[in-house]
Amino acid sequence: MNVFCRLFGHTWLPETRTPEVRWNTTKDGHILTSTAFGDGIRHVEICRRCGDEREAPARRHDGDKPYQEAS
């Protein structure tokens, strides 16, 4: 922990981490397909001074779902 963080507290900034996407072609070489590597979408807060991380809930306007659920 940074001395500045001990005196004045952390400076938390929100960050969203998404899985890495890799694009490949099919065997014919005509169609692109995507493959996601890693965990799902994560919302974290990071202190910009010392680098500490903590989990954060999704905010109101974060659209983690690429589709809309039918009501």
C-alpha positions as CSV (number, residue, x, y, z in Angstrom):
1,M,0.0,0.0,0.0
2,N,1.2,3.4,-0.9
3,V,2.0,6.0,1.8
4,F,-0.3,8.5,0.1
5,C,-3.1,5.9,0.2
6,R,-2.6,5.4,3.9
7,L,-2.9,9.1,4.6
8,F,-5.7,10.2,2.2
9,G,-7.3,6.9,1.2
10,H,-7.5,5.1,-2.2
11,T,-8.4,6.7,-5.5
12,W,-10.8,4.0,-6.8
13,L,-11.6,4.1,-10.6
14,P,-14.0,1.6,-12.1
15,E,-12.8,-0.7,-14.8
16,T,-14.5,-3.4,-16.9
17,R,-12.6,-6.4,-18.1
18,T,-13.9,-8.4,-21.0
19,P,-12.7,-11.8,-22.3
20,E,-10.2,-11.8,-25.1
21,V,-11.7,-12.5,-28.5
22,R,-9.8,-14.3,-31.2
23,W,-11.1,-14.4,-34.8
24,N,-10.4,-17.4,-37.1
25,T,-11.6,-18.5,-40.5
26,T,-13.4,-21.7,-41.2
27,K,-11.6,-24.5,-43.2
28,D,-12.9,-23.0,-46.4
29,G,-11.5,-19.7,-45.5
30,H,-14.6,-17.7,-46.3
31,I,-16.3,-17.2,-42.9
32,L,-14.9,-15.6,-39.8
33,T,-15.8,-17.2,-36.4
34,S,-15.1,-15.8,-33.0
35,T,-13.7,-17.6,-30.0
36,A,-13.7,-16.0,-26.5
37,F,-10.9,-16.9,-24.0
38,G,-11.0,-16.2,-20.3
39,D,-13.6,-15.5,-17.8
40,G,-16.8,-13.6,-18.4
41,I,-17.2,-9.8,-18.0
42,R,-15.8,-8.6,-14.7
43,H,-16.4,-5.2,-13.0
44,V,-13.6,-4.1,-10.7
45,E,-12.4,-1.0,-9.0
46,I,-8.6,-0.3,-9.1
47,C,-6.7,2.2,-7.0
48,R,-4.6,4.2,-9.5
49,R,-1.9,5.0,-6.9
50,C,-1.1,1.6,-5.4
51,G,-2.8,-0.9,-7.8
52,D,-5.1,-2.6,-5.3
53,E,-8.2,-4.2,-6.8
54,R,-11.7,-4.9,-5.4
55,E,-14.7,-6.4,-7.0
56,A,-17.5,-4.0,-7.9
57,P,-21.2,-4.7,-8.9
58,A,-22.3,-3.9,-12.4
59,R,-23.4,-0.3,-12.8
60,R,-26.9,0.7,-14.0
61,H,-26.0,1.3,-17.7
62,D,-23.6,-1.6,-18.2
63,G,-24.9,-3.9,-20.8
64,D,-23.4,-7.2,-20.2
65,K,-26.0,-9.1,-22.2
66,P,-25.6,-8.9,-26.0
67,Y,-29.4,-9.6,-26.3
68,Q,-32.5,-8.4,-24.6
69,E,-34.6,-10.8,-22.7
70,A,-38.2,-11.1,-23.8
71,S,-40.7,-9.8,-21.3
